[in-house]
Amino acid sequence: MSFFFIQMSDPQFGMFASRDAAPSDGSFPETELFEKAIAAANRLRPAFVVITGDLVQVPTDEKQHQELTRIAGLLDEDIPLKLVPGNADLGNTPTDESLSRFRNKFGRDYYSFDHENSHFTVVNSCLAFDPSEVPSEWEAELTFLTEDLAGAGESKHRILFMHHPLFGEDPTEADSHMSIPQAQRKELLNLAHETNVAAVFAGHWHRPHEVSAGDLMMVITGAVGYPIDGPSGLRIVKVYDDHLEHEYFGMDAIPDTVSM
């Protein structure tokens, strides 16, 4: 059975202000963009919506959180919303404090779920990016991922959602702020290849990009909030029994319907 889902990334309430691109009245330019995206999801009726991290710019700012949750609450209640943590939510080096804050507000930071013929796993890539302050948390997540993906043998597709891309151009590229460092990247890539993961959908770059490593698709979705290159927008991903199709749409180019 075929279906589609919508990926959004980086609503990041407060980022326009951090770039001196917000009005002086304290309102959020992110509001209009996120409202458009949620309205599009309500119109298109996806199987679910996933937001791949950087929900707010400042994780201790209650006003940013309130606007995020207010608009997210406009999503029709019969469309599940899946959240993924980003580095703006947990810090570039997660701590016990930042993890507790996220978990208290949003629930689990890594988990999995099934829909129709596919298995989806949400990865807390911040733990992989820099586990130095919470090494046991990264070890626990890696154990979970190993067991979770190994147990998804009946699924037609295994798909990962995370904030940081595993890589941007090549799996052997040097470490940078743009992707998972090589040591943890190798662990995750080996696991993905061993368990036949079809695709990784990420954000973080605030611009769309895609590349592959063998049969693994590495798909980076632009920001639903502040764009760095290209328009703010969202990605529509179609899931068929034998393949995936996906396309990124700028906010003013989102289709009225999705045909399968």
C-alpha positions as CSV (number, residue, x, y, z in Angstrom):
1,M,0.0,0.0,0.0
2,S,1.3,3.5,-0.9
3,F,1.2,6.6,1.2
4,F,3.0,9.9,1.7
5,F,4.3,11.9,4.5
6,I,5.5,15.5,4.9
7,Q,9.0,16.4,6.3
8,M,9.5,19.9,7.7
9,S,12.7,21.0,9.4
10,D,14.1,23.9,11.3
11,P,11.1,26.1,12.2
12,Q,13.6,27.5,14.7
13,F,11.5,30.3,16.2
14,G,13.8,33.2,17.0
15,M,16.4,32.6,14.2
16,F,15.2,35.6,12.1
17,A,15.7,37.8,15.2
18,S,19.2,36.3,15.7
19,R,20.1,37.4,12.2
20,D,18.6,40.9,12.7
21,A,15.9,40.0,10.3
22,A,12.8,40.3,12.6
23,P,10.6,43.3,13.2
24,S,11.2,45.4,16.3
25,D,7.8,44.6,17.8
26,G,9.0,41.1,19.0
27,S,6.8,39.2,16.6
28,F,8.2,36.1,14.8
29,P,8.5,36.0,11.0
30,E,8.6,32.2,11.5
31,T,4.9,32.4,12.5
32,E,3.6,33.0,9.0
33,L,5.9,30.4,7.5
34,F,5.0,27.7,10.0
35,E,1.3,28.5,9.8
36,K,1.4,28.1,6.0
37,A,3.2,24.7,6.3
38,I,0.7,23.4,8.8
39,A,-2.2,24.6,6.7
40,A,-0.7,22.8,3.7
41,A,-0.5,19.6,5.8
42,N,-4.1,19.9,6.8
43,R,-5.1,20.3,3.2
44,L,-2.9,17.5,1.8
45,R,-3.7,14.9,4.5
46,P,-0.3,13.1,4.8
47,A,0.0,9.9,6.8
48,F,2.1,12.0,9.3
49,V,4.2,15.1,9.6
50,V,7.8,14.9,10.9
51,I,9.8,18.0,12.0
52,T,13.6,17.1,11.9
53,G,14.9,19.4,14.6
54,D,15.8,22.9,15.6
55,L,12.3,23.7,16.8
56,V,13.4,26.9,18.5
57,Q,16.5,29.1,18.5
58,V,16.9,29.4,22.3
59,P,15.7,26.3,24.2
60,T,15.1,28.2,27.4
61,D,12.9,30.9,25.7
62,E,9.3,30.2,26.7
63,K,7.9,32.7,24.1
64,Q,9.5,30.8,21.3
65,H,8.2,27.4,22.6
66,Q,4.7,28.8,23.1
67,E,4.5,30.0,19.5
68,L,5.9,26.7,18.2
69,T,3.4,24.6,20.2
70,R,0.5,27.0,19.4
71,I,1.0,26.6,15.6
72,A,1.8,22.9,15.8
73,G,-1.4,22.5,17.7
74,L,-3.3,23.7,14.6
75,L,-2.4,20.4,12.8
76,D,-5.5,18.3,12.5
77,E,-5.6,15.9,15.4
78,D,-5.8,12.8,13.1
79,I,-2.5,13.7,11.5
80,P,0.3,12.4,13.8
81,L,3.2,14.8,14.5
82,K,6.6,13.4,15.0
83,L,9.4,15.6,16.5
84,V,13.1,15.2,16.3
85,P,15.6,17.2,18.4
86,G,18.2,19.5,16.8
87,N,21.4,21.2,18.0
88,A,19.5,24.4,18.7
89,D,17.2,22.4,21.0
90,L,19.9,20.4,22.8
91,G,23.1,22.4,22.2
92,N,26.1,21.4,20.1
93,T,27.2,19.4,23.1
94,P,24.2,17.9,24.8
95,T,24.1,17.7,28.6
96,D,21.9,16.0,31.1
97,E,20.2,19.3,31.7
98,S,19.4,20.0,28.0
99,L,18.2,16.4,27.4
100,S,16.0,16.6,30.5
101,R,14.5,19.9,29.3
102,F,13.7,18.5,25.9
103,R,12.3,15.3,27.2
104,N,10.1,17.1,29.7
105,K,8.7,19.4,27.0
106,F,8.4,17.0,24.0
107,G,8.9,13.4,25.2
108,R,11.3,10.9,23.7
109,D,14.3,12.1,21.8
110,Y,14.8,8.8,19.9
111,Y,12.1,6.2,19.1
112,S,10.6,4.3,16.3
113,F,7.2,3.7,14.7
114,D,5.6,1.8,11.9
115,H,3.2,2.9,9.1
116,E,1.8,0.5,6.5
117,N,4.8,-1.2,4.9
118,S,7.6,0.9,6.5
119,H,9.6,1.2,9.7
120,F,10.7,4.7,10.8
121,T,13.3,5.4,13.3
122,V,13.9,8.9,14.9
123,V,17.6,9.4,15.8
124,N,18.9,12.0,18.2
125,S,21.8,13.0,16.1
126,C,23.0,15.6,18.7
127,L,24.2,12.6,20.8
128,A,26.1,11.4,17.8
129,F,27.5,14.8,16.9
130,D,29.2,15.3,20.3
131,P,28.6,12.7,23.1
132,S,31.4,13.9,25.3
133,E,29.2,15.2,28.1
134,V,26.8,12.3,28.0
135,P,28.6,9.2,26.7
136,S,26.3,6.8,28.3
137,E,23.3,8.4,26.5
138,W,25.0,7.9,23.1
139,E,25.8,4.3,24.0
140,A,22.2,3.7,25.0
141,E,20.9,5.3,21.8
142,L,23.2,3.2,19.7
143,T,22.0,0.0,21.5
144,F,18.4,1.0,20.8
145,L,19.1,1.7,17.1
146,T,20.9,-1.6,16.7
147,E,18.1,-3.6,18.3
148,D,15.3,-1.5,16.7
149,L,16.6,-1.8,13.1
150,A,17.5,-5.5,13.5
151,G,13.9,-6.1,14.5
152,A,12.4,-4.4,11.5
153,G,12.9,-7.3,9.1
154,E,9.4,-7.5,7.8
155,S,9.3,-3.9,6.7
156,K,9.5,-3.0,3.0
157,H,11.4,0.2,3.9
158,R,13.5,1.3,6.8
159,I,13.8,5.1,7.1
160,L,15.7,7.3,9.5
161,F,14.9,10.8,10.6
162,M,17.6,12.9,12.2
163,H,18.7,16.6,12.4
164,H,22.3,16.4,11.3
165,P,23.0,14.7,8.0
166,L,25.3,11.7,8.2
167,F,27.3,13.4,5.4
168,G,26.8,16.1,2.9
169,E,28.7,15.0,-0.2
170,D,30.8,11.9,0.6
171,P,30.7,9.4,3.5
172,T,34.5,9.9,4.0
173,E,34.4,13.7,4.1
174,A,36.2,15.5,7.0
175,D,34.5,16.5,10.2
176,S,32.6,19.8,10.2
177,H,29.6,21.4,11.9
178,M,27.5,20.4,8.8
179,S,27.3,16.6,9.5
180,I,28.0,13.8,11.9
181,P,31.7,13.3,12.8
182,Q,33.5,10.4,11.2
183,A,33.7,8.2,14.2
184,Q,30.0,8.2,14.9
185,R,29.2,8.5,11.2
186,K,30.9,5.1,10.5
187,E,28.9,3.4,13.3
188,L,25.6,4.8,11.9
189,L,26.5,4.1,8.3
190,N,27.6,0.5,9.0
191,L,24.3,0.0,10.9
192,A,22.3,1.5,8.1
193,H,24.0,-0.7,5.4
194,E,23.7,-3.8,7.6
195,T,20.0,-3.3,8.1
196,N,19.1,-2.1,4.6
197,V,18.1,1.4,5.5
198,A,16.7,3.0,2.4
199,A,16.9,6.7,3.3
200,V,18.0,9.2,5.9
201,F,15.9,12.5,6.0
202,A,17.7,15.3,7.8
203,G,17.7,19.1,8.1
204,H,20.3,21.4,9.7
205,W,21.5,23.1,6.5
206,H,18.5,25.4,6.0
207,R,18.7,24.5,2.3
208,P,17.7,21.4,0.4
209,H,20.3,18.9,-0.8
210,E,20.5,15.2,-1.6
211,V,23.2,12.7,-2.2
212,S,23.6,8.9,-1.9
213,A,26.0,6.3,-0.7
214,G,25.4,3.0,-2.5
215,D,21.7,2.3,-2.0
216,L,21.3,4.7,0.9
217,M,19.7,8.1,0.1
218,M,20.9,11.0,2.2
219,V,18.2,13.7,1.9
220,I,18.5,17.2,3.5
221,T,15.4,19.3,3.6
222,G,15.4,23.1,3.7
223,A,14.1,25.1,6.6
224,V,10.4,25.7,7.1
225,G,11.7,28.8,9.0
226,Y,14.7,31.0,8.2
227,P,16.2,29.9,4.8
228,I,20.0,30.2,4.1
229,D,19.9,29.2,0.5
230,G,16.7,28.6,-1.4
231,P,13.1,29.2,-0.2
232,S,11.5,28.2,3.1
233,G,9.5,25.1,2.4
234,L,8.7,21.4,3.1
235,R,9.3,18.0,1.5
236,I,6.7,15.6,0.3
237,V,7.8,11.9,0.4
238,K,5.8,9.2,-1.4
239,V,6.3,5.7,-0.2
240,Y,5.5,2.8,-2.6
241,D,6.1,-0.9,-2.0
242,D,9.2,-0.9,-4.2
243,H,10.6,2.6,-4.0
244,L,10.5,6.1,-2.5
245,E,9.9,9.4,-4.3
246,H,10.4,12.8,-2.8
247,E,10.4,16.5,-3.7
248,Y,11.1,19.8,-1.9
249,F,8.6,22.6,-2.4
250,G,9.1,26.2,-1.6
251,M,6.3,27.6,0.6
252,D,4.6,29.3,-2.4
253,A,4.8,26.3,-4.6
254,I,3.3,23.6,-2.4
255,P,0.7,21.7,-4.5
256,D,-3.0,21.6,-3.8
257,T,-3.1,17.8,-3.9
258,V,-0.8,14.9,-3.9
259,S,-1.3,12.1,-6.5
260,M,0.2,8.7,-5.9
